[in-house]
Amino acid sequence: MRAKQFGWMWCLILLALAMSAHSALAQSPAVKAGAFTMDVTPLKFPISMNGNMQDYPAQRAHDPLHARCLVLDDGKTRIAMVVVDNCVIPRELMDNAKRQAHELTGIPTDRMLISATHAHPCPAVAGAFQSEPDADYVAFLAERIAAGIKQANDNLAPAKVAWGVGRDETQVFNRRWWLKEPNAETNPFGLIDQVRMNPGYNNPKVTKSAGPVDPEVSFLSVQSPSGRPLAFLANYSLHYVGGTGGELSADYFGAFAERIGQLLKAD
């Protein structure tokens, strides 16, 4: 799956790195960074997934899930950023993780940013689509996120930081399309739909895409003063890919992280 579906991203990464000459570079001795990748794969199975639009019990993990943690300090302010392999994480869980991380590191909770990759084949931590979260995993995930932030904080060391932007228009599209004729039935809000989401390939009932896309890949590269890779944070507005047959997976987000590590020769 990875060789076929993610080959385009490898070229994109190299393009983005090549553009780093246009990036803003911070090399002040005051800048410090620390990173850590915390495994958040469940310890027990089966466990519910809610990314299939209905409850589905996963029996195993196709690949490991992670909370990828980055702490930055410019000598005045310290912040923490975490990207978690999950579909939907409720505010309560994130707030709990932040409180625990604050107790472990002293970093203010309003200086922490936690996000989910929106990978569908991940454990349910919020009630949705007939699935309910496993209470033990919810507590486990919050604890692991906090522990990951602590490890990243413990790893703080002098660093240099650069950012840049690459582009790939071939992988993203707006999945909402204008209908040639509006639906005859009203939607749940009592209105007539003018567009349809995911209408199907070459659907004769639609005309054109209903909006723009964002083809840019923005990235933040963090290195030691000698150039050793410490972290690489990137964003691309592409939905999940799928294809693991009902097993837990970090999806292409995990494959991206694995491949970028190989390209950068990171340890």
N, C-alpha and C positions, 0 to 999 in steps of 0.2 A: 504493500500500500504506500509506504513512504517513498520508495524510489520513484514511483510514477506520479504521485500527487504533490510531492514537495520539491521536485527538481527545480521548478521555476523560482523557488524562494532562495536557493543557493546563489543563483546569479544575481538576484535582487540584493542579497546581503553584501556581496562583493561590490556591487554598484554603490550601495550606501556607504560602505567603508571608503571607497575611492573618493566620495564626496566630502569626506571628513576634513579635507583641507579648507573647506569653506565654513567649518564649524567654529563655534566659540570655544576657546580652550582656557581652562582654569588650572594654573599650575602653582598657585600660591602655596607655600609651606603650611598654611593654616588649613587647607582643604584635606579632609580625611574621609575615607570610605571603608565600609565593611559589607561583605555580602555573605549569604548563606542560603543553601537550598535544603529545605526541610521536607522530608518524605511525609506525606499525609495520606498514604494508601491505607484503607481500612485494615484492621487486624482480624476482623471476623466477617464471615459470609454465611448466607446471602445478605445482601443489603440493597435497599430500594434505590432505583434511579428514576428521576422524573423528567429526563430530557426526551423521552420517547412519546410525550403527550399522553402518557398513561403510566401507571405503576408497572415497573419491571424489575424483578429481583436479579441482580447480578450475582453470579456464582464465583467469579474470579476477576482478577485484574489483567488486562491485556498488556499494560505497561504501568509503571509507577506514577502516582500523582504527587505533586509537590506544591509547597508554598515557597515561592522564590522571594527572598528578602534582601533589601538594600537599605543601608543606613548611610546618610551623608551629613557631614559637619563642616561648616565653613569657618569655624572658630567662634561664631556668634550664635548660630542656630543649628540644632540637630533635628533631622527628619528621618522618618522611616517609611519605605514603600514596600508593599507586599503584593504579589500577583499569585492568586491561588487557582489551582486547577479544580474548577467547579462550575456548575451551570448557573445557579442562583444562590447567593448568600444573603440571608436577612440581616438587617441592621443590628438586631440584638446580638447575633453571634459576633459580628465585627466589633461592636462596642465592648463585648466581654473580652475578646482577644486583646483589644487596645488597653483595657484596664489592667489585664495581667501583664502585658508587655511594659506598661508604665511602671508597675511595681518592680519589675525585674531590671529596668534600665534607667528609669527616671525621665525618659522622653515623654513630653506632654502628649496626651491623647489627641489634641488638635494639631499635632505635628506628625500624625500617622495617616497614611493613605493605604487602604486595603481594597483590592478589586478582584473580581472573578474573571477568568478567561471566557466564560460562557461555553465551556466544553460540555456537550449534552451527556455523554456517557460517564457521569460522575455521581457519587452518592448524593441522595436527596438530603439537604439540610434545611429545607423549607417545604411546608406542605403545598403541593401543587400537583395537578393532573392525577388525582386519586392516589398519590403517594404521600406518605408521612415520614418525616425524618426519624432516624434512629437516635435516641437521646444520648446514647454512649458515644456515637460518632460525632454528634454536635459538640459535646464537651471535649472530645479528643481533638477535633479540628481547632477549636479555639485555643486549647493548650499548646498545640503544635505550632500554630501561627505565632503565639507569644514567645515560645521557645526559639523559633527561628529568628525573630527580631532580636532576641537577646544574643544569639550566637553571632548575628551580623554586627551588632553593637560591640561585642567582645573582639571582633576582628578588625575594628577601626584602625586604619593606618594611613600615612600620607599617600595622597593619590592625585591624579590629574583627570579631568573630566572634559569630554568633548561631545558635541551633538551635531546632527546632520539630518538630511531628508533624502530618501530615494523614492522612486515611483515604479508602479507596475499597474497599468490599466487593464491587463488581460484577465485578471482573476476576480474582479469585483463587478457587481452590477446591482441595480435597484430591482428588488423583486416585486415591486408594486407596479402594475401596468394599467393604463387607461383602457376602459371598456369602450368598444364601438357603440354599444347600446347599454345603458345603465340596467342594473338588475331590477326585475319587476318587484321583488320582495324587499321589504325593509330590513335593515340590520337591527341588532339589539338596541340601538339608540333611536330607532324610529325614523332613520334617514335612508335614502336610496344610495347605494354604493355606486360611485363613479369609477372606482379602480378595483382591481382584484390582486391579491397577493399570491405569488407562486401559481400563475395560471397554467403552467405547463409549456413545454417546448413547442414553439410555432403554433400556439393557440390562435385560431382564426378570429376569435371574439375580442382580441385586444389589439391596440394600435401601437403605442409607444410607451417607454418607461415613464413613470410618474415623477421622477426626480433625479437629482445628480448623485454621483458617487464620490468617495474620497479615495483616490488611488495611491496616496502618499504613505510611505513607511518612515515615520519619524523615529529616531533612535538616540539613545544616550550611551556613550561608551565610557567606561571607567577603568583606568589602568593604574598600576603602581608607577612611581616616578621613573622606574627603569623600563616601563612599557609592558610589564606582565599583565595580562587581562584579569580584571577583578569582577566586572559585571558588564552586561550588555542588555539594555532595556529597550524594547522596540514595540511599535504599535502599528497594526494594519487592520483596516475595517473590513475584514472577511469573516463570514459566519463559520461555524464549525463544519467539519468535513464528514465525520462518521465513518462507518465501515468496519467496526470491530465485532460485529455479531452479538451484541448484548453484553459484552464484557466492559468493565471499567476501563477508561482510557483518558489520557490528557489530550488526545486528538492531535491535530497538526500543531497546536501550541507547544506541546511537549516535544514533537519532532523538530520544530524550529529551534527550541532551546538546545536540544541535543546536537543538532547539526551546526549551529553557530559556535558551540563549544569546540567542535572538531575543526572548523575553519579557522578559529582564532588560536587553536592549539592550547586551549585552556586546560588547567588541571582539574 
